[in-house]
Amino acid sequence: MKQEPIAGLEGMRGRVNTIRGKISAAAEKAGRLPGGVFLCAACKTQSSEVVRMSAELDIDIFGENRMQEMRAHQEDKAYLGKPCHYIGQLQSNKVRQIVGSADIIQSVDSVRLLELIHQEAEKKSLVQDVLLEVNLGREASKGGFMEEELVPAFEKALTLDRVRLRGLMAIPPFDANEDETRRYFEDLRILQEKLRERYHPAMPLDHLSMGMSDSFEAAIAEGATIVRIGRAIFGERRK
Ligand SMILES: *Cc1c(COP(=O)(O)O)cnc(C)c1O
């Protein structure tokens, strides 16, 4: 029983190696460099001990959904110096705590949040990197910008010198099949390309965050630079 953390580590090491192999293969098949895809471990519900163990492995970034968990992992120094991105739904009353704590806030879904992040970043004398979350399936139950809201959001962001738009993020509808999911990823890539034409280099737009445990290879084929993987690294979540 005492050996469980070690067994846990070995299991996780094997799973991360398998994922890395699949990332490299998918990148190669798409004519891309494996180094152009960052592995973001979606560590919601995981303890600091498990996160610290996983940080020893070939993971590039930790992705957090809940402010409290992020703070606990940071206080426990569980990332071992690796970057942390906020990927969860963002409430305006959490902006103060999150600006400057997350290397990139991936889940910005309103102009109001962009403004609040700008204000907070100004107070802290920093520039906050963000991605805009896109509601690809136009789902009422989900946050994110609708496609047609992106240009107005970018225009606004150009006036906010404390936020830097690094790209787009999306979570396709859960009930989409494999082909549909791939098409959503393609839609996001095309959106990113159009926005790049218009706003690069004023905004770096160097990231496309898409693809999860069941879909990261399709996402890489469509140009993902960050894949966010939870279950395939940590196992099924209990809550
Ligand atoms: C949990 C989560 C993931 C990872 O999902 P898995 O199916 O566990 O790989 C990716 N993105 C976001 C925003 C998440 O909340």
The ligand as an SDF file (V2000), in Angstrom:
LIG
                    3D

 15 15  0  0  0  0  0  0  0  0999 V2000
  -10.7750   19.0450  -18.2690 C   0  0  0  0  0  0  0  0  0  0  0  0
  -10.4570   19.9100  -19.4170 C   0  0  0  0  0  0  0  0  0  0  0  0
   -9.6620   19.4330  -20.4760 C   0  0  0  0  0  0  0  0  0  0  0  0
   -9.1440   18.0170  -20.5470 C   0  0  0  0  0  0  0  0  0  0  0  0
  -10.1740   17.1280  -20.7690 O   0  0  0  0  0  0  0  0  0  0  0  0
   -9.8930   15.5330  -20.7710 P   0  0  0  0  0  0  0  0  0  0  0  0
  -11.0650   14.9750  -21.4590 O   0  0  0  0  0  0  0  0  0  0  0  0
   -9.7610   15.1330  -19.3520 O   0  0  0  0  0  0  0  0  0  0  0  0
   -8.6160   15.3430  -21.5180 O   0  0  0  0  0  0  0  0  0  0  0  0
   -9.3600   20.3200  -21.5090 C   0  0  0  0  0  0  0  0  0  0  0  0
   -9.8220   21.5910  -21.5150 N   0  0  0  0  0  0  0  0  0  0  0  0
  -10.5760   22.0770  -20.5240 C   0  0  0  0  0  0  0  0  0  0  0  0
  -11.0460   23.4850  -20.5980 C   0  0  0  0  0  0  0  0  0  0  0  0
  -10.9290   21.2600  -19.4550 C   0  0  0  0  0  0  0  0  0  0  0  0
  -11.7020   21.7510  -18.4870 O   0  0  0  0  0  0  0  0  0  0  0  0
  1  2  1  0
  2  3  1  0
  2 14  2  0
  3  4  1  0
  3 10  2  0
  4  5  1  0
  5  6  1  0
  6  7  2  0
  6  8  1  0
  6  9  1  0
 10 11  1  0
 11 12  2  0
 12 13  1  0
 12 14  1  0
 14 15  1  0
M  END
$$$$
